Every structure is written in C-alpha cells, then in structure tokens.
Amino acid sequence: MSGAIKFSLPNNGDLIIGQSFLFTVTLLSDNGIDNNSSIIFYNSKNITVPSDAIFLTLDQDKKKAMATVTLTVLNSISENEEIYFSVKTSLSGIQSQTLQSTAKTIDFRSLELVVDDVFLPMPISFNNSQIGTISTKVHAIIRDESGRVLSGVPVFIKSNAIGELEEVIVYANDKETEVNVQKFGDYDGFFVNSDEKGKVEFYIAPRESLPLVIELSSAIPNSTDFVFAQNSIFIVVDNIKDYQQPLEVITAIDGNLTSEGESKFWVDISPCKDYEIGYFLLFLVNKEYKYYTRILDKDKNRPCLMELPYFIFQKNELSKLSYIVIQSNGDILAKSSPMDITYRGRPNKPWQDVNRVYEPCQVYTSFDVLLEQDDHINNQKIANHSHNPDDAGLFVRITGTNDNSDATKAKLGSEIILNLYINSKNRTITQPFKHRIPYQPDEPGGKTATLTFNIPYNLLDNNWAFPYHGGEIFFDYQIGDDNDRNVTYGGIWSGFIVTP
C-alpha cells in the first residue's frame, strides 16, 4: 500500500504558548483503507497529544480518512522553544510524519479582524449558481509581542450569535475552498492558519437571500480573550417598498453643510418611536453604504438625534443621504427617502471636538533643536534639510510605551497617522504620514520607544505670511482612520510658519 499523511498545520510554523486548537490528520491511500485503521501520536515535546490510538473516519471510496483531535501547547515553556510531535498509522506502507513548530507569544491587538465590505445587499431572487458572487474579505496580520509576523498560527473565529455561521459559507483565502464550521469548547466556529506573512484571510459569502447581521470575533483559545472585529457584516435583503420621510441635517443651511472644526454633525431621524436599543442604522450616500451606528441608549430628551461623521461626504458634491433601520436579526424595519445635502468642507486644522487621550508630538528643527508650542518656523530653522534623511526640514517625534499604567502615550507597535496642516497666504497644505511605533523600547529594559517622522522641506518652504500675522502650522496624530470606530487621537502641536 502506498499513500501519505497530511496535517492541517504547516511544518516549521509558529504556535502560541498555552494555546489549544483543533488538529486534523488526513490519510491518503492509493488502495482501500481498512475500516479499523488508526493513527498514533508519539515523540512529542512541549505539547499535549492523545495517548491512545485514534480511529479514522473514512470517505465513501475508502481512499481518504481523517481524524480531528484537540492539541494544547504547554503553558510552562518559554518563547522560541521547539515544539514537535510525530504521527504514524496502523497501515503498512505509509511513512510516519513529524511536525515541528516554535513557541511564540502574541500581540493580542493583532487578532482584530478587518472587514473589507461591511454592507452586502442581496437580490430577492438568489439561487445556488450565484453563491460566492457576493462576499466580503476578512483579514488580519498576526504578530508577536516584538512585532514579528507569525506563520502557521491557528486562529479561532466565531460569531457572536449561535448558528449564524451556518447561514453563510466561509471560504479560505483562495475563495474556493469551503471552511467547515466545527464545535470547539462552548463555541461553534472555525480555525484559520496564518500564512508565511502572518496573514489570516477568509471570505464570508451568503448562502441564500436571507437577512443577517454577523459580529465576528477571534481568539487564540486558552491564550487570549476574544477580540471583536472592527465592524459587523450586514447581509441585507431590501424588500421594503414604503419610505419614511427624509432625515433632517440639523446644522445644514439651504442644503449646505459646513464643519466649523467639529468632526461630526447632527441629524434628526424622526419618526423613531419603533426603534429599539440594539437596532442598527446604516447610512447611505447616493445609495452607497458609508457608515453605521447602533442604538445603545435612547435619550428621552432627544430620542431621534444621531451624530454622523463628515467623512461620509465628498466635498462640494451633491449627496443624497438616506438611512436603513435594521433589527438585530438583520430584518429591515424602515428606510428613508434621500435628503439632498452638499458638504462644503472644514477648516484646515485638527478636529476640535475629538477626545485627545495622548500627549502632543514633539517638533524639532532641521538642526534637531526642540521647538516649543506656538514657536515660529522660519527659513533658518529648516535650512539644514539637505543634510537630513528624506530632505527633512523638520522632525516630528512621538513617544510610545509598553507601560499599561501610562495612558498618555500610545502603545508600542501602534500604527500612527501624523497629520500636517499649513495655512499661509499662498498655500494650504494637508498631508498625512503613516508609520509604526517600534515594538521594542529604545533601551534594553526600558519602557518607551520613539517614532520619528521626517517632514519634507518642499512642504515647509515657500509659505508666506498673511498681512497681519504669520502662517499657521499644526501637527496632530491618531491611531486608526477617522472612520475607525475605535480611533484615538493625540494632542495638537501648533505654531507659526513664514518661509518665503
């Protein structure tokens, strides 16, 4: 007899200290496999494996057999210790196989799943031939506590409500291989292995035209708590023919909406007497999904008022703003007629109404001299640019920490978006920069690490003064985009600039 043993995990991958996971052994044979065939685990290190023989479940043609067991990495081992075990079969002619892995810690923040398409509108008529034509990609990059990507790690994915995953198809990253939903402990879910670049990737596709709201979360069982995905997935079947009255944008004047520096605006979604806590409101611009919020509390004084972010609009373009009310089970309760609105923009300054939890960045001249708040930037202070990396006329530094008791600094490994705003007589500049704070402290045994942004000279040069004052320059930073529900902001650094 000839054949092979295959594992559900890659060889020479990573496993998380203490984690438990489902492990599948597949036996392939050119000839029929005996009904009483079994596998045995042996020669194991730093991982618990079954001590008894495990009988296989055969396919109909008896040329393929499988067994799934739970394995657990020991809690007592240290990072980078080796993990291995071997598997042999009772069948003759099939060689045993050994799987080797490396013990790792994990940055639990890296488990947060990103949903590419939150809104999946479904046609009322939908048949089996269309399955897979509507889907959304869900993904994350798994990293250890030093920021290195982890390959081969089995990550467990579940839905917040029992039975939801049975209503959809989960595809692997090839968009063709169906991933089976299995029972693991108290949960129904599935495992996805991170690839060689640390990526966990799968697709959610509706099976039929049925409404559904899916809230995914991910975990390394026995090692981390569950981490909710950034967004829910809304599978929406629009069979509502009656429209409610358009919402009202409270601060709009003659259909024009302008921010005075605030990041959000108020709308009135009356009538809303039938809306309950837990319902979702999905907002659309020109019939395209842009944003959702959830009713978590009903203010008796203003039950129908909601805040929306300005980023859902394109500046100076006519927008038709409407909304859909979706119950927790995915059914549409109501939808509104569109309201015409034109967004006229915002001041070229940092948002004035967001909660800024971190300390401001520090700004340095091209000679690496610290600039204080409200300092003046002139030609002399940016003159050393040609001797600096990236032709930098200024340096901006942000300090991160691994000290959980220090809430004034961003955490090590955080991806930072630094925003530059310049308002001068002849130029208006808005420029974001994106980099990650190092995962490791600057000094061995230390708690902080410094991220430096090099601000190009060409953005700073040729900014003229206004008739009675210099130009304005601002820096602020954030973790997450403005449309990220968990975005956090740093303080504002402000000054003046005259560089004619």
C-alpha positions in Angstrom: 0.0 0.0 0.0 1.2 3.5 -0.8 0.0 6.8 0.5 0.7 9.8 2.7 -0.2 11.6 5.9 -1.1 15.2 5.7 -1.6 17.7 8.6 -3.9 20.7 8.9 -0.9 22.8 10.1 2.2 23.7 8.1 5.6 22.4 9.2 8.1 24.8 10.8 5.4 27.3 11.7 4.6 29.1 15.0 2.3 28.1 17.9 1.3 30.3 20.8 2.3 29.4 24.3 -0.6 27.7 26.0 -2.9 27.7 23.0 -5.4 24.9 22.2 -6.6 24.1 18.7 -8.2 21.5 16.5 -5.7 19.5 14.5 -6.7 17.3 11.6 -4.8 14.4 10.3 -5.7 13.2 6.8 -4.6 9.8 5.4 -4.5 9.4 1.6 -4.0 6.0 0.0 -4.0 4.6 -3.5 -5.8 1.5 -2.2 -8.7 0.9 0.1 -8.2 1.9 3.7 -9.3 -0.6 6.4 -12.3 0.4 8.5 -10.3 -0.2 11.7 -7.4 2.0 10.7 -6.0 4.3 13.3 -3.2 6.8 14.0 -0.9 7.2 17.0 0.8 10.3 18.3 4.3 9.8 19.7 7.7 11.5 20.2 6.1 14.8 21.5 7.7 17.8 23.1 6.1 20.8 24.7 2.6 19.9 23.5 -0.1 17.5 24.8 -1.2 14.9 22.4 -3.6 11.9 22.6 -2.1 9.0 24.4 -4.4 6.4 22.8 -4.8 5.3 19.2 -7.3 7.5 17.3 -9.6 5.7 14.8 -10.1 7.3 11.4 -13.3 8.3 9.6 -13.3 7.0 6.1 -14.6 8.7 2.9 -17.0 6.7 0.8 -14.3 5.4 -1.6 -12.1 4.4 1.4 -9.1 6.1 -0.2 -9.2 9.1 2.2 -9.6 9.0 6.0 -9.5 11.8 8.6 -9.2 12.3 12.4 -9.5 15.6 14.3 -8.2 16.0 17.8 -7.5 18.8 20.2 -3.9 19.7 20.9 -2.6 22.1 23.6 0.8 23.8 23.8 2.3 23.7 27.3 2.0 26.9 29.4 5.2 26.3 31.1 7.5 26.8 28.1 9.4 29.9 27.0 9.4 31.8 23.8 11.3 30.3 20.9 11.4 26.8 22.5 10.8 24.0 20.0 7.6 22.1 19.8 7.2 18.8 17.9 5.3 15.5 17.6 5.1 12.6 15.2 2.1 10.7 13.8 2.1 7.1 12.5 -0.7 5.0 11.1 -1.6 1.3 11.6 -1.5 0.9 7.9 1.7 -0.6 6.3 3.5 1.2 3.5 2.7 4.8 4.8 5.6 6.6 6.4 5.1 8.5 9.7 5.3 12.3 9.7 6.7 14.8 12.2 5.5 18.4 12.7 7.8 21.0 14.2 6.9 24.4 15.4 8.3 27.3 17.5 6.7 28.6 20.7 5.7 32.3 20.5 3.9 35.0 22.4 1.3 37.1 20.6 0.3 40.7 20.4 -3.4 40.2 21.1 -4.2 43.5 19.3 -3.2 41.8 16.0 -6.1 39.5 16.3 -8.6 42.3 15.4 -10.2 41.3 12.1 -10.8 43.9 9.3 -13.9 43.5 7.3 -13.5 44.9 3.8 -17.2 45.1 2.7 -19.5 45.7 5.7 -22.6 46.0 3.6 -23.7 43.1 1.4 -27.0 43.9 -0.4 -28.7 40.8 -1.6 -31.2 40.4 -4.5 -34.5 39.0 -3.5 -34.1 36.3 -6.1 -30.9 34.3 -5.4 -30.1 30.7 -6.4 -27.3 28.2 -5.8 -25.4 29.2 -9.0 -24.9 32.7 -7.5 -23.3 31.5 -4.3 -19.9 33.1 -4.0 -20.6 36.1 -6.3 -21.4 38.2 -3.2 -18.8 38.1 -0.4 -16.6 40.1 1.8 -12.9 39.5 2.7 -12.0 39.4 6.4 -8.3 39.6 7.4 -5.7 40.4 10.0 -1.9 40.2 10.3 -0.8 38.1 13.3 2.3 39.4 15.2 4.2 38.5 18.3 5.0 41.0 21.1 8.1 42.1 19.2 6.1 42.9 16.1 7.4 40.0 14.0 4.8 38.2 11.9 3.8 34.7 13.0 3.2 32.0 10.4 1.1 28.8 10.7 -0.8 30.0 13.9 -4.3 28.5 14.1 -6.7 31.4 15.0 -10.2 30.6 16.1 -13.1 32.6 14.6 -16.6 32.7 15.9 -19.8 34.7 15.5 -21.5 36.5 18.4 -24.8 34.6 17.9 -25.2 30.9 17.9 -25.9 29.4 14.5 -25.1 32.5 12.4 -22.1 30.9 10.7 -24.3 28.0 9.5 -26.3 30.6 7.4 -23.2 31.6 5.4 -20.4 29.9 3.6 -16.8 30.5 4.8 -14.2 30.3 2.1 -10.4 30.1 2.5 -8.2 32.7 1.0 -8.4 31.0 -2.4 -12.2 32.0 -2.4 -13.0 28.4 -3.5 -12.2 26.0 -0.6 -15.0 25.9 1.9 -14.0 26.1 5.6 -16.1 23.8 7.9 -17.7 25.2 11.0 -16.9 23.0 14.0 -17.6 22.7 17.6 -14.7 23.8 19.9 -15.4 24.0 23.6 -18.5 26.1 24.1 -18.4 27.7 20.7 -19.2 27.0 17.1 -16.5 28.4 14.8 -13.5 27.6 12.6 -9.7 27.8 12.7 -7.7 29.7 10.0 -3.9 29.4 9.9 -1.8 32.5 9.4 0.3 32.3 6.2 4.0 32.8 5.8 3.5 36.6 6.0 1.3 36.4 9.1 -1.9 37.0 7.3 -5.2 35.4 8.3 -7.6 35.7 5.5 -11.0 34.3 4.6 -14.3 35.2 2.9 -17.9 35.3 4.1 -20.5 34.6 1.4 -24.3 34.4 1.9 -25.9 31.0 1.1 -29.2 32.5 0.2 -31.2 35.7 0.2 -31.8 35.9 3.9 -31.0 39.0 6.1 -28.3 38.6 8.7 -26.0 40.6 11.0 -22.8 38.9 11.7 -20.4 40.1 14.5 -17.2 38.1 14.3 -14.5 37.8 17.0 -11.2 36.0 17.1 -9.0 34.4 19.8 -6.1 32.1 20.5 -8.0 29.6 22.8 -6.5 29.3 26.3 -4.1 32.1 25.5 -6.1 35.2 24.7 -9.6 36.6 25.2 -11.8 37.1 22.1 -11.2 40.3 20.2 -14.2 41.7 18.2 -13.8 42.5 14.5 -13.6 46.2 13.6 -17.1 46.1 12.0 -20.1 43.9 11.7 -21.2 42.3 8.4 -24.7 43.3 7.2 -26.4 40.9 4.8 -29.3 43.0 3.7 -32.4 42.0 1.7 -34.3 45.1 0.7 -38.0 44.1 0.4 -39.4 47.3 1.9 -41.4 49.4 -0.6 -42.5 52.2 1.7 -40.2 55.0 2.6 -40.2 57.2 5.7 -39.6 60.9 5.4 -36.1 62.1 4.8 -33.8 62.7 7.8 -33.0 66.3 8.7 -29.5 67.6 8.9 -29.7 70.0 11.9 -26.8 72.3 11.0 -27.4 72.5 7.3 -28.3 75.8 5.8 -30.2 75.7 2.4 -28.9 72.2 1.8 -25.3 73.2 2.5 -23.3 71.7 5.4 -20.1 73.1 6.7 -17.9 72.0 9.6 -16.6 74.7 11.9 -13.9 72.3 13.2 -16.1 69.6 14.6 -15.7 66.1 13.2 -19.4 65.1 13.3 -22.8 66.7 12.6 -26.3 66.0 14.0 -29.2 64.5 12.1 -32.8 64.0 13.2 -34.2 60.6 12.1 -37.8 61.3 13.2 -40.1 59.4 13.4 -38.2 56.8 15.5 -40.8 55.6 18.1 -40.5 52.0 16.8 -36.7 51.9 17.1 -35.3 49.8 19.9 -32.0 49.6 21.7 -29.7 47.2 19.7 -31.1 48.2 16.3 -28.6 49.3 13.6 -28.8 52.4 11.5 -27.0 52.2 8.1 -26.4 55.4 6.3 -26.0 55.6 2.6 -24.8 58.4 0.3 -26.0 58.2 -3.3 -27.3 54.7 -2.5 -23.8 53.5 -1.4 -23.2 52.4 2.1 -20.9 54.8 4.1 -21.4 54.3 7.9 -23.4 52.6 10.6 -24.2 53.2 14.2 -26.2 51.3 16.8 -28.8 52.4 19.1 -27.3 51.7 22.5 -29.3 54.2 24.6 -32.5 56.2 23.9 -32.2 59.7 25.3 -35.7 60.7 26.3 -34.9 64.4 25.6 -33.7 63.8 22.1 -34.5 60.2 21.1 -34.3 60.7 17.3 -31.0 62.7 17.2 -27.8 60.9 15.9 -24.3 62.1 15.2 -22.6 61.3 11.8 -19.1 61.9 10.7 -18.3 64.3 7.9 -16.0 61.9 6.1 -19.0 60.1 4.5 -19.3 63.1 2.0 -17.2 64.3 -0.9 -16.5 68.0 -0.6 -18.7 70.2 -2.9 -20.6 67.3 -4.4 -24.4 66.9 -4.2 -25.0 64.0 -1.9 -28.3 62.1 -1.4 -28.2 61.0 2.2 -30.6 58.2 3.4 -30.7 55.5 6.0 -31.9 52.0 6.7 -33.0 50.7 10.1 -32.0 47.1 10.7 -33.1 44.9 13.5 -30.6 42.7 15.4 -31.7 39.7 13.3 -30.9 41.5 10.0 -34.5 42.4 9.0 -35.1 45.9 7.7 -37.6 47.8 9.8 -37.7 51.0 7.9 -35.8 53.1 5.3 -35.9 56.8 4.5 -36.2 58.8 1.3 -33.0 60.6 0.5 -32.2 64.2 1.5 -30.1 66.4 -0.7 -27.0 67.8 1.0 -23.8 69.4 -0.1 -20.7 69.3 2.1 -18.7 72.5 1.9 -15.7 71.4 3.9 -13.9 72.1 7.2 -11.2 74.4 8.4 -7.7 73.2 7.6 -6.9 72.4 11.2 -7.1 69.4 13.5 -10.6 68.4 14.7 -11.6 70.4 17.7 -14.2 68.0 19.3 -12.4 64.7 19.5 -11.1 63.2 22.7 -7.3 63.6 22.6 -6.0 60.9 25.0 -2.3 61.1 24.2 0.3 63.8 24.8 1.1 66.0 21.8 4.0 65.1 19.5 7.4 67.0 19.7 8.6 69.1 16.8 12.3 69.7 16.1 14.1 72.0 13.6 16.2 70.6 10.8 19.2 71.0 13.2 17.3 68.7 15.7 16.6 71.5 18.2 13.3 71.3 20.1 10.5 73.7 19.1 8.1 74.8 21.8 4.3 75.1 21.4 3.4 78.3 19.5 7.0 78.6 18.2 7.9 80.3 14.9 9.3 78.3 12.0 11.4 80.4 9.6 13.9 79.7 6.8 16.8 79.4 9.1 15.2 76.6 11.1 14.6 74.4 8.1 17.9 75.3 6.4 19.7 72.1 7.2 17.3 70.0 5.2 19.8 68.9 2.6 21.9 67.1 5.2 18.9 65.2 6.6 17.2 61.9 5.6 14.3 62.5 3.2 15.4 66.1 2.8 13.7 66.8 6.1 13.1 70.4 7.1 11.5 69.3 10.4 11.5 66.2 12.6 8.4 65.2 14.5 8.7 62.6 17.3 6.1 60.6 19.1 6.9 58.5 22.2 5.2 55.2 22.8 5.2 53.0 25.8 4.8 49.4 27.0 3.7 50.6 30.4 0.0 49.9 30.7 -0.3 52.4 33.6 0.7 55.3 31.3 -2.4 56.3 29.4 -0.7 59.5 28.0 1.3 57.6 25.4 0.4 55.3 22.5 1.3 51.6 22.9 4.4 50.2 21.4 3.7 48.8 17.9 0.8 51.2 17.3 0.4 52.4 13.7 0.4 56.2 13.8 -1.1 58.6 11.3 0.5 62.0 11.7 -1.4 64.9 10.2 0.3 68.1 9.0 -1.8 71.3 8.3 -0.4 74.5 6.9 -2.3 77.7 6.2 -0.3 80.5 4.7 -1.0 83.4 2.4 -0.1 81.4 -0.7 -0.5 77.8 0.3 -3.0 75.4 2.0 -1.5 72.0 2.8 -3.0 68.9 4.4 -0.6 66.0 4.5 -0.9 62.7 6.4 2.1 60.4 7.1 1.9 56.9 8.4 4.4 54.8 10.3 4.5 52.4 13.2 6.0 52.9 16.7 8.7 50.3 17.3 7.6 47.3 19.2 10.8 47.2 21.3 11.9 50.0 23.7 14.8 52.3 22.6 16.9 51.0 25.5 17.2 47.4 26.8 14.9 47.0 29.8 13.3 50.4 29.1 9.6 51.2 28.6 9.5 53.7 25.8 10.3 53.9 22.1 10.4 56.9 19.8 8.9 57.2 16.3 10.4 59.9 14.1 8.7 61.4 11.1 10.8 63.3 8.6 8.8 66.3 7.2 10.0 67.1 3.7 11.4 70.5 3.0 9.2 71.1 0.0 6.1 71.2 2.2 7.7 73.7 4.5 9.4 76.1 2.0 7.6 79.0 0.3 4.9 79.7 2.9 4.2 83.5 3.1 2.9 85.5 5.9 -0.6 87.0 6.0 -0.8 90.8 6.1 -1.0 90.9 9.9 0.3 87.5 11.1 2.4 84.5 10.1 1.1 81.4 8.5 -0.3 78.6 10.8 1.2 75.1 11.2 -0.4 72.3 13.1 0.5 68.6 13.9 -1.7 66.1 15.4 -1.8 62.3 15.3 -4.2 59.4 15.6 -4.3 55.6 15.8 -6.9 54.5 13.2 -8.6 56.3 10.4 -11.4 58.8 11.2 -13.9 56.1 10.1 -12.4 53.6 12.5 -14.9 53.1 15.4 -12.0 52.8 17.9 -9.9 55.7 16.6 -7.9 57.5 19.3 -6.1 60.9 19.0 -3.0 62.6 20.3 -2.8 66.3 21.3 -2.2 69.2 19.0 1.1 70.9 18.4 0.6 74.4 16.9 2.9 77.1 15.7 3.6 79.8 13.0 5.4 79.5 9.8 6.9 82.1 7.5 9.4 80.7 4.9 9.2 83.0 1.7 
